[in-house]
Amino acid sequence: MNAERLTPLGRRLLDRRNFLGTAGLSTAGLALASMLQADGLLADETRTVSGKQPIRPRIDPSNPYARRDAHFEMPAKQVLVIYCPGAVSHIDTFDYKPALAKFHGQKPPGLPAVTFEGPSGNIAKPFWNFAPRGETGKMVSDLLPNLAEQVDDFCFFHALTSETSAHPQGENFMNTGFTMEGFPSFGAWVTYALGTENQELPAFVAINDPRGMARSGKNNFGNGFLPAAFQGTDFSAKHPPNNLQRPAELSQLEDRRTVELLQRLNAEHLRQYPEDANLAGRIASYELAGKMQTSVPSVMDLSRESQSTLRAYGVEGGSELRGHYARNCLLARRLLEQGVRVVQLFNGSDPSGGNGITNWDSHANIRKTHAMQAEIMDQPTAALIADLKQRGMLEQTLVVWTTEFGRMPFLQANGTGRDHNPSAFTCFLTGAGVKRGISYGESDEFGFKAATNKTTVYDFNATILHLMGLDHQRLTFYHNGLERRLTNVHGQVVKEVMV
């Protein structure tokens, strides 16, 4: 090498004394950074969302389900989401509109001539009578008599709005905050932030309807771009997890030794690829699956429930589907009792397009189809909420009852069903941190559009996260150059509904 062609800095770096000094300082700097990283003291690259710096949960790849602290203290430690695919008609259940009876059979000005599925028909009064319920006198229809008895414990949102009138996109929007697929679900965000209390059971369980999955399938409880460990684990009373029992030809000792060997091999593999979150998630999932072989059968053993409890939930005495859904409700309570952080309970599926038969999508013969779904959902759901209250579990459990959008105040052209309505629908909360016996927001006189205190799905999800002690603006994940969050770049916490 011709030293004369080197710059002064180059000649200096080739000097033996300077080279060793520079190398020593560089090695020391790398060692210091490594130690700070190991102790969780190394600062992240600064990125802000809405003027707030993200709060990143410290996640041990080998134990992603470990309990983590919330951003701030709130009563709710667990959440139960009761999701009704297909769009429950708010104006036939919880949102009383006398004007519908006044203008029944007419076409008042200002309402659209064409909606999601074609020409609109005439205004239709509710298909069920409304009556005042509880001490608050809240007007609720006869369609849901059991839930109607509990209205003094509920906080209704009557001015909710969605950004879409299509079912798959509506499910995505309500459960992930985006109409497109591939984004983390609400349950994935919560377990990513908080972990879980029980390391023997999944942090997030999705209990599918006895008839199958909702239209958006696993996207409703998927992890999206969050680490794979935070996807919801789906099973139900009718369809328990596979392979829970040890094969008869394998002894208990052989089984234990096999597990120990796999743990050593997995640990070594993970040491070789410490930054591979998907690998860490798979290993953690397999280890959790092993623990579930002993924990899940106990949780799913409903023979331990009293006959009075089984009767209250409606396990017997109604349709076969109601019995299966009632068992799912019991399973949900038992999972929450064991410390599972998020339970998502589905009432309705989409194996054949819905159309009011397998879910609440009642474009035709709403009197028959909504009644079918109510017979399945009403008693078991009311019994579940009452059971949680009686056991004192609502002191730390938030209950969310929701659907993707509402239905129109007029009939479709065929004259027997209601079309999709993303401009106004109703959901309710109850439990930890929530005011009881109140309604927030109002739709217009026909239940057609949000009129007072309009609430977006972003606001709704921001409020639920806040009740769990999480700041929706700071709960983020860096993905493809953006700080992503459940509420995108929107959302205001509705503090008026909180105690």
N, C-alpha and C positions, 0 to 999 in steps of 0.2 A: 504493500500500500504506500503511495506517495504522500508523505505527511504534509508536503508543501501545498497539496490541493485541498487540505482540510481547512475549515474555518477555525477561528480561535476557540470557539465553543467545542468544536469537534476534537481539537488537540487537547483541550482541557479534560474532556470526558475520557480520553485515552490515557491520561496520566494515571498511574497506578494508585496513588494516594487519593486523588479525587474520585476515581472509579469506585474504590472500596467504600469511601465515605458516602457517596450517593447511593450505592447499592444497600448499604447498611440502613440509611434513613428510609429508603423505599420499603425495605423489608419490615422495619419497625412500624411504618405507617400502615402497611397491610395487616400486620399482626394486631395493631390497635383497632383497626376497623373491624377485623374479624371478632375480637373480643366484645366490642360495643354492639355488633350485630347479634352475637350470641346472648347478650344480656338485654336485648330489646331497647338499647339506648341510642342506636344509630338513627338519625333523623331521616324521614322519608323526603323524597323530592317534593318540594312545596307545590301543591296544586290546590286551587280553591274552587268551590261551587257556591254560587250566590253569596260570595264574600265570606264564606266560612271554610276553614280548613277541614278536610275530611278527618274523621276519627276511624283509624283502621284497627280492627280487632286483631289481637296477637293470637295467631292460630298455630298450634303445634301440629305439623303435618302428620305426626304419628298418632295424634289424638285430637282430631278436628272437632269432636263433639264435647270437649271439655267445657264446663260452665264458664261463661264470661260475664263481666259486669256490664250493665246497661249504661247509657250515656248519662242518665240521671235517674233518680229514684222515683218509681211510680208503683202503684199497687199491683198492676197486672204482671204476672210472671209467666203465664201460659195463655194460649189463645185457641179457641175452638171456632172454626169457620164452618158454618152450615151453608152450603152452596146449592142453589136450585137452578140447574141449567134449563134453558128454554124460555125464560122471561115470564115470571109470575105477573099476572095482571094486578097492578097496584090499585086500580079503581074498582076491582072486585074483591079486594081483601082488606087493605089498611087505609086507603086514601079515599075518604068519603066525600062525594061531590053531588050535592042535591040537584045541581043544574042538569045533570045527566037525565034525571027523571023528568024535569021540567021540559027539556027539549027532546025527549025520547021520540025517535022516528023522524026527526027533522034534520036539516043541514044548515046549521047556523053559519053565518059568514066568518071568514078568517081561518077556517080549517081547510087543510089541503084536499084537493080533489083526487090526487094520486099519492099513494104511499109505497112502502117497500115492496109489496107484492101486487100492486095494481090499483085500480080505482077504489076509492073509499065509498062506503055506504053511509047510512044514516046514524046519527047519534043513538047510542044504546044505553039505557039505564043499567045499573049493576045487575048481574044475574042472580045475586043473593041479597037478601035483606041485610041492612046495617042496623046495629043497635048499640047504645052506650054500654061500655064495659068498665068494670072496676070502679074504684073511688074517683078516678080521674074522669070517668064518663067518656073515655075515648071511643069513637065510633069504629067498630070492626064488623066485618060481614059474618054471616052464619057459615060461610065456607070453612072457617078455621075456628071452631068453637073452643078447642082446648087452648090454643095460643091466645085466643081472645080473653081468657080468664086471667092471663098474666100481664096484661098491658101496663099495669101499674109499675112493673119492673123494667119496662122497655123504654129505650130512647129511639124514636123514629126519625129517620131522615126522609123527608117528603119531597125534596127538590133536587134529587140526584140526577145527573145527566151523564150520558156516555158520548163518545166520539164516533160510534159506529152503530148501525142497525143490523149487522150480520152476526149470527151466533158465534162462529169460531173466533172472529175478531173481537166480539163482545166478551167472550170468556177470557181471551188473552188479555184484553184491556183491564178487566176487573181483577184478574188474578196475577198479572205481571206488570201492569202499568203501560203496556204497549199493545197495539193491535197486531203487530207482526209476531211471528214465532221466534224462539231463540233467546228470550230474555228471562232472567230469573223470576221465579214465582215469589209471592209474598212470604210463604213459609220458608223458602230458601234464604231470603234476605234476613228473616228473623233468626234462623238457626245459625247463619253465618255470623251474625252479630253476637248472639247470646249463648250458643251451644245448647246444652240440655242438662237436666238434673240427674238423669238415669242413664248410666253408661252401658246398661244391659239391653236397652231398647233404642230404636231409632229416635233421633231428635225431632223428626217431622214425619208424620204418618198421614197418608191420604187413604181414606176409606171410600172406595168406589161404590156406586149404587149397585144393588144386586143384579140389575140388568146390564151392567157394563160401564164403560167409561163415558164421560161427557165428550162432546164433539171435538174439542181441542186435545183430548187425550192427555198424555203425560206432560204436555206443555203447561197444563194447569198447575202442576206441582213439580215442574222441572227445575234444575239448577241453572240453566242457561249458560252464561260464561263464568259463573261462580265455580269454585272448586267442586269436583264431582261428588264429594262427600255430602253436599247439602241438598241433593235431590231428595224429594219426598219418597218414602218407602210405601208402596201401595199394596194393601191387602184388606180383606174384609172378613166379616163373620162367615160368609158363605164361601169365600175363596181365601183361606189362610195361606201364609207363605209356604212355598214348596220346600221339601227336603228337611223338615223339622226333626224327623225321627232318624236315629242312628240305624244303619242297616243291621239286620239281625245277625249276619255273619261277622260283624265287626264288634269285638269286645270293647268294654269301656276303657280298659288300659290301652289297647291298640289305638282307640280313637284319641285319647289324650296325648299319646306319644306322637301321633300324626300331626295333631294341632301344634304341639311344641316344635316339631321339626319345621313346619310351615312358618311359624312365627320367626324362627331363626333365619330361615332363607329369605323371608320377606324383609326382615330388618337389614340384612346384608345388602339386598337389592336396593333398598331405599337409601342406604349409605352411599351407594355408588351414584345415585341420581337424586340428590337432596332437593333439587329445584323442580322436580317433576310433580306438580300438584295432582295430576290425573293418576299417577302411579300411587301417590300417598293416599288419595281418595279411594282407589280400588282396594288397597291393602286394608285400610280402615273399614271399608264396607265388608270385606270378607271376614275380618275379625269380629265385626259386629254381628254378622250372620251366624258365626259360631256361638256367640253369646245368646242370640235369639232362639237357638235350639232349646234352651232351658227356660228363657224368660217368656217367650210368646205363648207357649201352651198354657202356662198358668194364667196369663192375662185373658186368653180367649175361652177359658173354662167357665161358661155361664151357669154351670150346674151349682155354683156357689151362691148364685143369686136367689133371693127368697121368692116364693110364689107371688107375694104381694107386689114385689118389684117387677116381676115378669108381666103381671096383669096391668100394672100402671103403664108400662112401656107399650103394651099391646102386642106382645110377642105371639099371643094366640087370640083367637076370637074374631080376627079380621081376615083380609085377603092374605094369600101366601106372600105376596110382595111386601105387604106391611110387616108381616112377621120377620122377614129377612132384614128390612130396614130397621125395625125395632132392635134387632140383635146388633146391627151396626151402631145404633145409638148407645146401647149398653157397652159395646166395645170401646166407643169413644170415651165414655166416662171412666172406664177402667184404665185406659191409656193415660188419661189426664191424672188419675189418682197415682199412677206410677211415675209421674214427673216428666212425661213426654212434653216437649215445649210447644209444638204446634200440631193440632189435629184438624184435618180438613175432611169434612163429612159431606158427601154428595147425595143429593136427592133428585135423581133423574139421570138418564144416560142418552146415548145416541146410536144404538146399533143399527137402526133402520131409518134415520132421518128425523126421528122425534114425532112431529105432527100431533103433539098432545097425548100420544099413547105411551111413549117411554119417557117423556119429560113434559115441561110446562108450555111447550110451543103450540098454543091453541089457536090456529088460524081457522079452524072449523069446529063447530059443535063444542064451544067452550064450556057450556053448561055440563056436558058429559065428561070432557077430557080434564078440565080443571078439577072437577069433583073426584075423578080417579086419582089424580096426583095428591089432592088434599087428604084423601082417605089414607094414603100411604104415609104422608109427611106429618100431619097435624099432631096426632096423639103421641107418637114416639118422640118427636122433637120437643113438645111441651113437657113430656115426662122427663126427658134428659135435662132440660133447663131447671125444672123443679127439683130434680134429684141433686143437681150441682148446688142449688141454693140450700136445700135441706142439710147437705153434708158440709156446708160452710165453704165450699170450693169456689163460689163466686167472689169471695174476698180477694182471690189472687188470679182468677181466671176471667178473661175477657171473652164474651160470646158475640160472634158476628153472624147475622143472618142476611144472606144476600143473593142476588140474581144479577144477570148482565144488563138488562134494561126493562122497561115496562111495556104496556100495550095501549093501543089507541082507544080513545073514548067513543069511536064510532065502529060500526061493523065493517068487515070487508064486503066486497060486492056479492059474495055468496050468502051473506046475511046471517051467519051463525058463529063467526069467530072474530077475533081482534088481531090487527097487524102489530108489527114491532113499533115501539116508541122509545127512542133514545133521549128524548127531550125532557122526560120526567119519569121517575120511578122511585120506589120506596125500598129501603133496607132498614134494619134496626140493630142496635147494640144493647147489650146488657152485661152486668157483671162489674168487675174491678175497675174503679175509677170513673164510672159512667153515672150521670144523673138518671134517676128513674122517673117514669111516668111523664115524659115530656116529648114534644115533637119539635124538630128543628126544620125550618123551611116549609114552604107551601108551593104546590103547583097551582095553576090557574083554575078558574071555576069548572073547567071540564077535565082537569087532570092531564091536559095536553102538553103544557110546557111549564118548566120551573118558573115561578113568579117571584117568590120571596126567599132570600138567602139561598140562591142557587149554589149548589154544591157539586163540584166535579168529582170524578173518581179519584183524581190526584189528591183533592182535599180529603176525601174519605180515607184513602190509604195513609196519607200523612197523619191524620188523626189517630188511626189505629196504631201506627208505629209510635206516636207520642204516648199513647196509653201504655205501651210496652216499655217506655223509658228510652225511646230511640228518636234522635233528631233526623228527620227524613232528608234534610239538606246535607247532613254530614255522614250519613250511612251510604258510602259509595264504594265502587270498585272500578279500578282503572282498566279500561278495555278498549283496544283499538284507538288509542289516542284521546279517549274521553273518560271523564269521571262519570260513570253511569250510576243511576239510582232508581229506586222503585217509582218515584214520582217524576222522572225525567228532569225537566227544569221548571216544573210547576208545583202547585200544591200549597195550601194554607191550612194550618191546624185549626180545627173548629173547637176552640176552647170553651164555647158556650155549653157544650154537652158534657163537660167534665165536672166532677165534684170538687 
